[in-house]
Amino acid sequence: MNTEELITNAGLRPTRARIAVLSTLAEASSAISHSEILVRMSHHKEFDRVTIYRVLDWLTEHHLIHKISGDNRAWKFQISQNTLAGQHTHQHAHLQCSACGKVICIHELEPHFPSKILAKYHVESIDINIKGLCPDCI
């Protein structure tokens, strides 16, 4: 499924900027920051940094991507496997390399909390960040 279809299937309006940013995230092998997105989209001269910020906020708000807090307070963004599967929840862990900063999703590690603990909350996302060294930095 292409990124335009992901947006359309979510009942949302695809624009050139939304498709371009979502495509950039879909092509990334790990979560990337706004500045890394700018570099990867440098051939798209019609989209400035503010437009990309707005699109990232919109994609996050509509649960097509999720954001992950990095060490330097810069958010990293990644299209979720849940989005690719047509779901819009974000409940998995992230591994952040303490050497190179790469952030990857660990879908095999999903949190499970006793229902009485979260009975009063409508959980939209759960963030579990594990820090260590990626295979490239070991």
Backbone as ProteinMPNN parsed JSONL, in Angstrom:
{"seq_chain_A": "MNTEELITNAGLRPTRARIAVLSTLAEASSAISHSEILVRMSHHKEFDRVTIYRVLDWLTEHHLIHKISGDNRAWKFQISQNTLAGQHTHQHAHLQCSACGKVICIHELEPHFPSKILAKYHVESIDINIKGLCPDCI", "coords_chain_A": {"N_chain_A": [[0.845, -1.171, 0.0], [0.617, 2.185, -0.888], [1.75, 5.452, 0.32], [-0.11, 7.492, -0.135], [-2.491, 6.049, -0.284], [-2.563, 5.092, 2.367], [-3.158, 7.424, 3.772], [-5.603, 8.169, 2.593], [-7.155, 5.857, 3.14], [-7.416, 6.157, 5.84], [-9.379, 7.941, 5.961], [-8.727, 10.536, 5.44], [-7.482, 13.601, 3.916], [-5.22, 13.463, 1.339], [-2.342, 15.389, 0.695], [0.176, 16.946, -1.346], [2.405, 17.56, 0.261], [1.911, 16.042, 2.606], [1.943, 13.444, 1.582], [4.583, 13.346, 0.627], [6.154, 13.676, 2.988], [5.258, 11.495, 4.55], [6.016, 9.415, 2.851], [8.792, 9.712, 2.926], [9.277, 9.01, 5.585], [8.353, 6.373, 5.493], [10.269, 5.185, 3.914], [12.506, 5.248, 5.499], [14.815, 3.468, 7.547], [14.838, 3.536, 10.241], [13.677, 5.488, 13.062], [13.539, 8.989, 12.393], [14.739, 12.381, 12.686], [13.34, 15.744, 12.516], [15.24, 17.41, 11.233], [16.709, 15.483, 9.837], [14.749, 14.577, 8.125], [14.35, 16.905, 6.629], [16.807, 16.989, 5.229], [16.626, 14.626, 3.712], [14.489, 15.311, 2.143], [15.374, 17.358, 0.57], [15.355, 17.69, -2.184], [12.778, 18.379, -2.722], [11.879, 21.291, -3.224], [9.653, 22.873, -2.783], [8.683, 22.522, -0.219], [9.092, 23.89, 2.851], [10.851, 24.118, 6.06], [8.961, 24.746, 8.046], [6.54, 23.93, 6.931], [7.006, 21.188, 6.857], [7.225, 20.657, 9.613], [4.561, 21.208, 10.36], [3.2, 19.248, 8.885], [4.257, 16.921, 10.066], [3.206, 17.214, 12.657], [0.47, 17.009, 12.003], [0.336, 14.401, 10.895], [1.052, 12.948, 13.146], [-0.992, 13.661, 14.933], [-3.136, 12.442, 13.665], [-2.491, 9.841, 13.964], [-0.946, 8.437, 12.095], [1.737, 8.331, 12.118], [4.264, 7.991, 14.675], [5.847, 9.711, 17.393], [9.029, 9.877, 18.959], [10.8, 10.524, 21.841], [13.982, 11.917, 21.884], [17.419, 11.855, 23.131], [18.535, 14.435, 23.012], [16.415, 16.139, 23.245], [15.147, 16.374, 20.868], [12.555, 15.43, 18.773], [11.995, 12.274, 17.257], [10.687, 10.686, 14.394], [8.507, 8.154, 13.146], [6.965, 6.001, 10.836], [4.424, 3.866, 11.768], [4.289, 0.332, 12.235], [1.791, -0.49, 12.845], [0.225, 1.386, 11.537], [0.754, 0.673, 8.919], [-0.558, -1.701, 8.954], [-3.117, -0.894, 9.142], [-4.039, -0.146, 11.626], [-4.348, 2.119, 14.44], [-2.85, 2.561, 16.807], [-0.254, 2.961, 19.238], [1.782, 1.043, 20.729], [4.394, -0.117, 21.723], [7.856, -0.938, 22.284], [10.919, 1.029, 22.141], [14.228, 1.008, 20.938], [17.019, 2.791, 21.625], [20.054, 3.774, 20.365], [22.83, 4.494, 22.255], [25.191, 5.404, 21.287], [25.17, 6.15, 18.444], [22.658, 7.236, 18.172], [20.54, 6.187, 16.736], [17.155, 5.141, 16.461], [15.012, 2.48, 16.888], [12.01, 0.614, 16.396], [10.666, -1.845, 18.528], [8.695, -4.212, 17.963], [8.086, -6.662, 18.953], [8.036, -6.482, 21.646], [5.58, -5.75, 23.519], [3.762, -3.82, 25.799], [2.019, -5.011, 28.684], [-0.461, -4.365, 30.864], [-2.15, -4.835, 33.948], [-5.67, -4.79, 33.765], [-7.116, -3.337, 35.71], [-5.382, -1.376, 36.555], [-5.228, 0.502, 34.49], [-7.87, 1.132, 34.131], [-9.282, 3.542, 34.39], [-8.407, 5.14, 32.384], [-8.135, 6.128, 28.965], [-6.109, 4.676, 26.945], [-3.877, 5.82, 24.589], [-1.316, 5.733, 23.643], [1.78, 4.156, 24.49], [4.896, 4.656, 25.819], [7.945, 3.104, 25.79], [11.23, 3.244, 26.32], [14.264, 1.923, 25.531], [17.641, 1.96, 26.195], [20.778, 1.461, 24.706], [23.309, -0.234, 22.832], [23.333, -0.316, 19.327], [23.543, -2.888, 16.733], [25.446, -1.942, 14.86], [27.133, -0.355, 16.367], [28.255, -1.818, 18.363]], "CA_chain_A": [[0.0, 0.0, 0.0], [1.443, 3.386, -0.923], [1.448, 6.404, 1.383], [-1.351, 8.193, -0.444], [-3.571, 5.14, 0.123], [-2.61, 5.067, 3.826], [-3.858, 8.637, 4.197], [-6.981, 8.07, 2.109], [-7.834, 4.784, 3.871], [-7.699, 6.651, 7.183], [-10.466, 8.904, 5.823], [-8.119, 11.86, 5.467], [-7.178, 14.164, 2.607], [-3.79, 13.482, 1.02], [-1.793, 16.534, -0.032], [1.541, 16.639, -1.82], [3.331, 17.619, 1.399], [1.639, 14.9, 3.481], [2.421, 12.243, 0.89], [6.049, 13.407, 0.561], [6.721, 13.429, 4.32], [4.953, 10.114, 4.93], [6.865, 8.556, 2.008], [10.151, 9.81, 3.467], [9.308, 8.197, 6.803], [8.164, 4.97, 5.113], [11.526, 4.711, 3.326], [13.561, 5.254, 6.512], [14.969, 2.181, 8.225], [14.657, 3.778, 11.668], [13.067, 6.791, 13.332], [14.408, 10.096, 11.997], [14.375, 13.689, 13.218], [12.899, 16.762, 11.56], [16.382, 17.829, 10.424], [17.04, 14.394, 8.911], [13.693, 14.601, 7.107], [14.684, 18.034, 5.745], [17.911, 16.584, 4.35], [16.121, 13.619, 2.771], [13.508, 15.943, 1.255], [15.977, 18.573, 0.01], [14.998, 17.802, -3.607], [11.428, 18.956, -2.754], [12.099, 22.702, -2.888], [8.398, 23.548, -2.446], [8.332, 22.294, 1.181], [10.065, 24.447, 3.784], [10.913, 23.439, 7.351], [7.717, 24.968, 8.783], [5.547, 23.032, 6.322], [7.317, 19.829, 7.302], [6.796, 20.595, 11.022], [3.094, 21.134, 10.395], [2.799, 17.928, 8.384], [4.588, 15.944, 11.111], [2.182, 17.356, 13.7], [-0.788, 16.501, 11.458], [0.449, 12.948, 10.786], [1.044, 12.43, 14.515], [-2.348, 13.872, 15.451], [-4.031, 11.474, 13.035], [-1.974, 8.504, 14.303], [-0.308, 7.761, 10.967], [3.12, 8.16, 12.557], [4.434, 8.285, 16.093], [7.093, 10.4, 17.682], [9.816, 9.283, 20.023], [11.666, 11.528, 22.446], [15.403, 11.598, 21.82], [18.245, 12.363, 24.227], [18.804, 15.861, 22.884], [15.101, 16.784, 23.23], [14.628, 16.443, 19.495], [11.674, 14.305, 18.467], [12.23, 11.453, 16.077], [9.396, 10.263, 13.872], [8.532, 6.903, 12.402], [5.685, 5.419, 10.46], [4.242, 2.702, 12.614], [3.846, -0.915, 11.608], [0.342, -0.51, 13.041], [-0.342, 2.191, 10.454], [0.844, -0.148, 7.716], [-1.542, -2.772, 9.101], [-4.438, -0.294, 9.226], [-4.394, 0.145, 13.014], [-3.863, 3.446, 14.806], [-2.38, 2.628, 18.177], [1.197, 2.913, 19.328], [2.065, 0.392, 21.993], [5.552, -0.994, 21.63], [9.078, -0.366, 22.839], [11.923, 1.583, 21.23], [15.628, 0.854, 21.323], [17.79, 3.95, 21.18], [21.487, 3.546, 20.474], [23.459, 5.575, 23.003], [26.375, 5.864, 20.562], [24.865, 6.841, 17.182], [21.362, 7.893, 18.277], [19.496, 5.508, 15.952], [16.021, 4.649, 17.234], [14.227, 1.491, 16.154], [10.857, 0.071, 17.107], [10.717, -3.261, 18.875], [7.285, -4.597, 17.972], [7.924, -7.914, 19.68], [7.902, -6.156, 23.063], [4.383, -4.939, 23.735], [3.454, -3.789, 27.229], [0.739, -5.546, 29.158], [-0.748, -3.894, 32.203], [-3.425, -5.339, 34.473], [-6.748, -3.895, 33.353], [-7.564, -2.452, 36.784], [-4.45, -0.248, 36.656], [-5.545, 1.499, 33.468], [-9.325, 1.149, 33.927], [-9.801, 4.908, 34.354], [-7.737, 5.873, 31.306], [-8.222, 5.679, 27.575], [-4.705, 4.67, 26.543], [-3.651, 6.04, 23.16], [0.03, 5.286, 23.327], [2.646, 3.806, 25.604], [6.296, 4.824, 25.425], [8.978, 2.381, 26.52], [12.489, 3.511, 25.638], [15.385, 1.119, 26.016], [18.883, 2.531, 25.666], [21.872, 0.516, 24.626], [24.095, -0.111, 21.607], [22.815, -1.037, 18.171], [24.539, -3.816, 16.176], [26.507, -1.222, 14.168], [28.003, 0.344, 17.32], [28.81, -2.757, 19.365]], "C_chain_A": [[0.898, 1.245, 0.0], [0.953, 4.403, 0.111], [0.185, 7.216, 1.111], [-2.554, 7.346, -0.023], [-3.693, 5.056, 1.647], [-3.406, 6.258, 4.358], [-5.33, 8.551, 3.823], [-7.767, 7.019, 2.886], [-8.145, 5.17, 5.315], [-8.818, 7.695, 7.157], [-9.99, 10.342, 5.803], [-7.753, 12.31, 4.059], [-5.665, 14.174, 2.367], [-3.423, 14.769, 0.276], [-0.388, 16.155, -0.471], [2.533, 16.607, -0.658], [3.144, 16.412, 2.314], [2.168, 13.609, 2.876], [3.949, 12.209, 0.892], [6.68, 13.09, 1.912], [6.47, 11.986, 4.743], [5.794, 9.129, 4.115], [8.302, 8.553, 2.514], [10.276, 8.956, 4.72], [9.168, 6.711, 6.48], [9.452, 4.366, 4.553], [12.654, 4.608, 4.346], [13.612, 3.917, 7.232], [14.84, 2.301, 9.739], [14.004, 5.146, 11.838], [14.057, 7.899, 12.983], [13.846, 11.419, 12.508], [13.898, 14.616, 12.104], [14.057, 17.177, 10.656], [16.806, 16.748, 9.437], [15.993, 14.309, 7.797], [13.962, 15.726, 6.116], [15.778, 17.659, 4.749], [17.404, 15.607, 3.301], [15.132, 14.204, 1.768], [14.069, 17.187, 0.568], [15.669, 18.759, -1.478], [13.574, 18.344, -3.798], [11.529, 20.42, -2.329], [10.824, 23.408, -2.44], [8.002, 23.386, -0.982], [9.425, 22.852, 2.092], [9.975, 23.746, 5.132], [9.632, 23.593, 8.158], [6.615, 24.061, 8.242], [5.767, 21.607, 6.807], [6.951, 19.651, 8.773], [5.284, 20.421, 11.114], [2.589, 19.771, 9.929], [3.103, 16.849, 9.425], [3.585, 16.009, 12.251], [0.855, 16.75, 13.246], [-0.764, 14.966, 11.388], [0.423, 12.288, 12.169], [-0.359, 12.526, 15.11], [-3.34, 12.844, 14.916], [-3.509, 10.033, 13.129], [-1.419, 7.724, 13.107], [1.173, 7.518, 11.238], [3.135, 8.318, 14.074], [5.768, 8.975, 16.288], [7.714, 9.828, 18.938], [10.761, 10.355, 20.545], [13.112, 11.063, 22.402], [16.155, 12.21, 22.983], [18.419, 13.875, 24.192], [17.526, 16.688, 22.76], [14.534, 16.973, 21.836], [13.764, 15.208, 19.264], [12.176, 13.563, 17.244], [10.871, 10.891, 15.679], [9.551, 8.974, 13.09], [7.109, 6.491, 12.054], [5.571, 4.117, 11.227], [3.84, 1.485, 11.798], [2.339, -1.037, 11.751], [-0.354, 0.269, 11.938], [-0.342, 1.375, 9.168], [-0.176, -1.273, 7.739], [-2.966, -2.231, 9.228], [-4.93, -0.036, 10.64], [-3.812, 1.496, 13.395], [-3.543, 3.551, 16.29], [-0.869, 2.5, 18.167], [1.545, 2.333, 20.687], [3.178, -0.629, 21.814], [6.769, -0.251, 22.176], [9.98, 0.186, 21.737], [13.303, 1.324, 21.801], [16.384, 2.037, 20.751], [19.26, 3.667, 21.422], [22.127, 4.752, 21.172], [24.719, 6.097, 22.318], [26.006, 6.694, 19.326], [23.508, 7.546, 17.194], [20.242, 7.249, 17.483], [18.411, 4.985, 16.879], [15.242, 3.676, 16.366], [13.081, 1.007, 17.034], [11.083, -1.408, 17.363], [9.273, -3.71, 19.047], [7.032, -5.875, 18.758], [7.721, -7.675, 21.18], [6.736, -5.19, 23.235], [4.04, -4.977, 25.219], [2.101, -4.419, 27.528], [0.578, -5.115, 30.607], [-2.056, -4.51, 32.667], [-4.532, -4.318, 34.187], [-7.189, -2.946, 34.453], [-6.632, -1.242, 36.958], [-4.847, 0.862, 35.689], [-7.045, 1.648, 33.224], [-9.889, 2.555, 33.775], [-9.23, 5.731, 33.211], [-8.08, 5.276, 29.952], [-6.804, 5.785, 27.023], [-4.6, 4.807, 25.03], [-2.263, 5.602, 22.736], [0.779, 4.997, 24.61], [4.074, 3.927, 25.094], [7.198, 4.035, 26.356], [10.256, 2.572, 25.718], [13.603, 2.745, 26.319], [16.64, 1.673, 25.388], [19.994, 1.491, 25.745], [22.65, 0.765, 23.357], [23.476, -0.933, 20.5], [23.903, -1.96, 17.615], [25.696, -3.116, 15.466], [27.523, -0.606, 15.116], [28.636, -0.569, 18.374], [30.269, -3.028, 19.046]], "O_chain_A": [[1.83, 1.34, 0.799], [-0.115, 4.239, 0.7], [-0.517, 7.59, 2.05], [-3.522, 7.868, 0.53], [-4.803, 4.959, 2.17], [-4.219, 6.12, 5.271], [-6.202, 8.829, 4.647], [-8.918, 7.254, 3.253], [-9.028, 4.586, 5.942], [-9.168, 8.265, 8.19], [-10.749, 11.262, 6.109], [-7.717, 11.506, 3.128], [-4.919, 14.818, 3.105], [-4.114, 15.177, -0.656], [0.167, 15.156, -0.015], [3.398, 15.733, -0.599], [4.129, 15.82, 2.755], [2.764, 12.784, 3.568], [4.545, 11.159, 1.132], [7.638, 12.319, 1.981], [7.378, 11.324, 5.243], [6.237, 8.111, 4.648], [8.955, 7.51, 2.529], [11.273, 8.255, 4.898], [9.8, 5.877, 7.129], [9.695, 3.169, 4.704], [13.659, 3.947, 4.086], [12.577, 3.306, 7.497], [14.743, 1.294, 10.44], [13.805, 5.872, 10.864], [15.255, 7.778, 13.238], [12.643, 11.558, 12.732], [14.033, 14.316, 10.918], [13.883, 17.286, 9.443], [17.219, 17.058, 8.32], [16.327, 14.001, 6.653], [13.822, 15.539, 4.907], [15.681, 17.978, 3.564], [17.722, 15.748, 2.12], [14.954, 13.664, 0.676], [13.302, 17.99, 0.034], [15.719, 19.883, -1.978], [13.202, 18.726, -4.908], [11.279, 20.738, -1.167], [10.902, 24.443, -1.779], [7.068, 24.05, -0.533], [10.548, 22.348, 2.104], [9.124, 22.879, 5.329], [9.247, 22.674, 8.881], [5.844, 23.49, 9.014], [4.81, 20.903, 7.131], [6.422, 18.606, 9.151], [4.794, 19.578, 11.865], [1.659, 19.213, 10.512], [2.285, 15.954, 9.64], [3.156, 14.973, 12.759], [0.192, 16.056, 14.017], [-1.732, 14.311, 11.777], [-0.151, 11.213, 12.345], [-0.847, 11.575, 15.72], [-4.264, 12.43, 15.616], [-4.017, 9.13, 12.464], [-1.424, 6.493, 13.111], [1.783, 6.618, 10.662], [2.143, 8.726, 14.678], [6.687, 8.848, 15.478], [7.027, 9.362, 19.848], [11.445, 11.017, 19.764], [13.431, 9.953, 22.829], [15.593, 13.0, 23.742], [18.447, 14.521, 25.24], [17.549, 17.801, 22.235], [13.535, 17.67, 21.66], [14.188, 14.082, 19.527], [12.715, 14.162, 16.313], [10.013, 10.652, 16.528], [10.579, 8.727, 12.458], [6.185, 6.615, 12.858], [6.534, 3.356, 11.316], [3.138, 1.6, 10.793], [1.675, -1.616, 10.891], [-1.409, -0.143, 11.456], [-1.318, 1.383, 8.419], [-0.613, -1.749, 6.691], [-3.912, -2.999, 9.399], [-6.108, 0.262, 10.841], [-2.881, 1.974, 12.746], [-3.923, 4.52, 16.948], [-0.28, 1.995, 17.211], [1.595, 3.055, 21.683], [2.939, -1.836, 21.761], [6.691, 0.937, 22.488], [9.825, -0.144, 20.562], [13.513, 1.414, 23.011], [16.388, 2.259, 19.54], [19.667, 3.359, 22.542], [21.978, 5.889, 20.725], [25.26, 7.125, 22.725], [26.479, 7.821, 19.178], [23.235, 8.368, 16.32], [19.102, 7.712, 17.543], [18.702, 4.452, 17.95], [14.857, 4.004, 15.243], [13.182, 0.996, 18.261], [11.621, -2.127, 16.521], [8.7, -3.603, 20.132], [5.907, -6.143, 19.18], [7.282, -8.574, 21.898], [6.891, -3.975, 23.112], [4.029, -6.047, 25.828], [1.172, -4.36, 26.722], [1.388, -5.463, 31.466], [-2.974, -4.689, 31.867], [-4.33, -3.116, 34.356], [-7.605, -1.828, 34.149], [-7.058, -0.201, 37.458], [-4.802, 2.039, 36.046], [-7.451, 2.228, 32.217], [-10.893, 2.735, 33.086], [-9.548, 6.914, 33.089], [-8.286, 4.069, 29.821], [-6.355, 6.877, 26.673], [-5.165, 4.007, 24.284], [-2.059, 5.154, 21.608], [0.455, 5.525, 25.675], [4.418, 3.364, 24.055], [7.216, 4.269, 27.564], [10.357, 2.119, 24.577], [13.851, 2.896, 27.515], [16.701, 1.841, 24.17], [20.12, 0.752, 26.721], [22.648, 1.886, 22.849], [23.133, -2.099, 20.694], [25.069, -1.826, 17.989], [26.813, -3.631, 15.463], [28.662, -0.358, 14.719], [29.457, -0.125, 19.176], [30.927, -3.786, 19.759]]}, "name": "protein", "num_of_chains": 1, "seq": "MNTEELITNAGLRPTRARIAVLSTLAEASSAISHSEILVRMSHHKEFDRVTIYRVLDWLTEHHLIHKISGDNRAWKFQISQNTLAGQHTHQHAHLQCSACGKVICIHELEPHFPSKILAKYHVESIDINIKGLCPDCI"}
